[in-house]
Amino acid sequence: MNTLLLHCRPGFENEVCAEISDQAARLDVAGYAKAKTDSACAEFICNDAVGPERLMSGARFARLIFPRQWARGEWLTLPETDRIGVLLDHLKSMPVFSSLWLEVLDTNDGKELSNFCRKFEAPLRKALEKAGKLKEGGQGPRLLLTFKSGREVFAGIAEAKNSAMWPMGIPRLKFPRQAPSRSTLKLEEAWHHFIPREQWDERLAPGMTAVDLGASPGGWTWQLVNREIEVMAVDNGPMNEELLDSGLVGHYRADGFAFRPKRPVNWMVCDIVEKPAKNAALLETWIGEGLCREAVVNLKLPMKQRYAEVKRLLERIADGLAERGVKASIGCKQLYHDREEVTCHLRRL
Ligand SMILES: C[S@@+](CC[C@H](N)C(=O)[O-])C[C@H]1O[C@@H](n2cnc3c(N)ncnc32)[C@H](O)[C@@H]1O
């Protein structure tokens, strides 16, 4: 049990290795990170068996940027027949689990394995319950089984409150048919990730005001309007007519980096494709000058050292706000709907 497995978007394995190594150094957990390119996962191999648990309890999963899911455990080889027997035997010495998720990696092989997992789940669940190893809704950890093939599985454990909210860290969001672009799901996912559900009514309330920078055709604006928030949509490009007809949207053909609202707004969101340093500076200005209370801004990452770049930008934002004497919470995540990018969320406190 000396391995921590982390899922990620394929192509971001090096970022996960760098980030988890940083966390391990901070927590004084000895070990090393390894990953195969495009495998959609990385592993942190600890020098001792308590390392993974120390890493997981010392870091908040939701605060990590690139990992989509994590679990501590080990790889098992399963036989062709009686996979369940071998799994039960392996889990014997483990605590009683409060939930079971069967997961695959976000690769083509992984997609092909999803069917196998669906079929395997019901009999496995039944056997675990019968053996007293699974009590849904109990206090125990979550059992996370990541299948690499029908014969190779990572038998992992994670605390439900300190791991991904959805299996594989992939939210099942339904694309709203009326929304004018698929990007709409990025903002919805950001809200799920950064705002506890019970606070939505207070922090995304009807009658609030927002500025959407780089708004065309209106996917993000649609999300705001859907919550009855009044939006200043800033873009030289055209906005969806139905959104304009909603009476809640004003279209400003202006440069998003120069635009300032006459009065402070509740929200600023920005999806402009620009150098990440420029978008990060914009974020610092809006929160720092009190132009908005909360902001969601996308940072595109076309460079190689993406973790190092994001870390540098987040530190710069934090330093800038500290110099102004402004307190804010700063979050950053590569969401499932993000491609070569991450999403930042800031809230003035
Ligand atoms: C990725 S798209 C935004 C998609 C939008 N969030 C949606 O959900 O439909 C980026 C937009 O930024 C706009 N843009 C680029 N530079 C801009 C600038 N300096 N000021 C305002 N908008 C800009 C582009 O016209 C483009 O419409």
The ligand as a Gaussian input file, in Angstrom:
#p B3LYP/6-31G(d) Opt

LIG

0 1
 C      -13.561000      31.134000     -26.243000
 S      -14.506000      32.445000     -26.823000
 C      -15.653000      32.714000     -25.554000
 C      -16.792000      31.735000     -25.531000
 C      -17.844000      32.129000     -24.526000
 N      -17.347000      32.054000     -23.158000
 C      -19.043000      31.217000     -24.615000
 O      -19.297000      30.460000     -23.673000
 O      -19.766000      31.264000     -25.620000
 C      -13.453000      33.813000     -26.650000
 C      -14.062000      35.138000     -27.030000
 O      -13.191000      36.166000     -26.608000
 C      -13.350000      37.250000     -27.501000
 N      -12.200000      38.139000     -27.330000
 C      -10.901000      37.967000     -27.700000
 N      -10.164000      39.032000     -27.322000
 C      -11.008000      39.897000     -26.687000
 C      -10.841000      41.148000     -26.051000
 N       -9.649000      41.745000     -25.975000
 N      -11.936000      41.728000     -25.510000
 C      -13.157000      41.133000     -25.541000
 N      -13.356000      39.940000     -26.137000
 C      -12.297000      39.337000     -26.689000
 C      -13.473000      36.600000     -28.864000
 O      -14.159000      37.457000     -29.743000
 C      -14.270000      35.331000     -28.530000
 O      -15.635000      35.539000     -28.786000

